[in-house]
Amino acid sequence: MAGDSKRTLIPGAGPLARVPAPAAFLLVLVLFGLGVWLRGVVGAALLGVLAAGVAVLLAVTWPLLTPSGRVLRVLVLAVLVLIAVSVL
């Protein structure tokens, strides 16, 4: 396991493999849209749930990512957290 820390992800091998991609996309889109539209504590909470999901996915896939992929994903997470704070 230690030698394959940079192995590529195999389609269908992860825990989210059974989730259809359009369903995951729609869930993220709805959470983000509702969070920005509702604003206040409820909106920030919805965006916080979304940020927590992104953080979990980032933590799980961290060893498999290239350095540039890590930077991009951390940047996306930071922007999402900033948006969550701004809707308060």
N, C-alpha and C positions, 0 to 999 in steps of 0.2 A: 504494500500500500504506500509506503514512503517513497518508492521510486516512481510511482505513477501520478505524482501530484499535478502534473501538467497535462494529463490525458484529456482528450476531447470528450465532450458529452455525447453519449450514444442516444439517438432518438428512441424514446420509449423506455428508457431505463430509470427515469427519475420518478419521484412520488407524484408529480403533477402530470405525468404522461397521459393519464386518462381524462384530464380536463381538456375539453376542446379549446383551441386557441381563440376562436371568436368569443366564446363565453368568458374566458379570462380577460380579454380585451374589453368587452362590454362591462364587466364588473369594475375594472379599473376606471373606465370612462365614467360610469355612473357614480362611483365613490368620489372621484375628483370633481365632477360637475356639481353634485349635491353639496359637497364641502365648500366649494367656491360660491355657489348660489345661496346657500343657507346662511353662511357667515357665522359669526359669533362662536360660542362654545361648541354648539352642535357641529357646525362646519369644521371647526378646528379638530374636533374629535374624529370626524370621518376622515379628514386628511391625515390625522395621526395614525389611524388604523391602516391607512394605505402606506404611510411611511414605515410603520412597523413591519408590514409585509415585505416591502422593498428591502428593509434592513435584514430581515431573516433570509431572504433569497440571496442577498449580497454575502452574508456570512457563510452560507452553505456553499456557495459557488466560488468563494474567494480563492482557494488553492488552484482552481482550474482556470482562472482568468489571467490574461496577459496584463502587464503593468498599465498599458493604455486602457484596457477594458476596466480595470479597477478604478482608475481616475475618472472615467466617464460615469461609471455607476455611482461613485461617491458624490460626484457633482450633481447627478440627478436626485439623489437622496437629499443633499443639502438644499437644492432648490425647492424640493417638496416640503421640507421642514420650514424653510423661510416663508413659503406661501401659507402654510398652516398657521404660523405665528402672525402673519399679516392679516388673516381674516378674523382674528380675535377682536 
